């Protein structure tokens, strides 16, 4: 969307691609499964839409023509399946934890960096979908604790995969940015003790 703060108008200038899973007439997806990550590289706008593992390259200039659509080689990735349209409740708020998704996309030096989750393997996804109450949910979460950790994927500017990187436990996988050529990371919030401060790390990715 383009927003004009002076007159309060908004203009949609990029729509879902024809082969996007979100265009399905049989399945529906929650907003959380569609949330886009985007960044600007030279004269191109780069977009990844939620659970759809494709990197879309658009011309930054109007009419923002699609230049390329490239599959991202996420390891062991499980795309979100959505919900059968006939069974979906439009008044319900849901979050499919079993779906893989991209959280962040950044340009850093000669690289593109994404943070992502793989989604649950088949057996765990079926168990997750079968949960009926909070007790079942707690049991399931204890069973898979630490099994699915967010990670980073390093790509070149053409969207070709270079390396998958483990994310240090002290970093928040959704909160990092690039400013003046430097990479900055927000620390993960302490869930055991309330703190009145946050830590911000300056990070360097070094080729070995």
C-alpha angles and dihedrals in degrees: 000000000000114000125201106202093190098062099018097239131140129203127197108219104166124050132189113284118251093250094046113125088227089071091065115132091205103045132051128202134209118244089248089062091053102043108131130226115206144172140169123249115184105299095347135089112216119204135180115185112216113270094002103102097214130112110218121202116203131181106254089220124079130299083033098219118202106251100179141352114203130184112237115228098226110170116248090351122181114197117215114265098204122211131291105265092227091056100041119113110215090198095054126094111216139168120202104216091180094066122096114232146168115246104180140012123194139168112228119174107299093348144080113215125199129181113210148159121228098219125231124306116245100270093048092045091054091048090049093050090051095057112122105174145015094266092056089047093053092049091049093048091051089050095055097034110148091357095111113042124177112249142183130248121204117208135171122244090271091059095253115145117249104170145338112233131200112235116235109248093237093060125088105233093214101044116072135108144178120238127171091347095307128112116228127190132195116223120244112263116252106248093186099053131027111238129192094213141052131215123229120196128203106218134197125195109212125195112227 
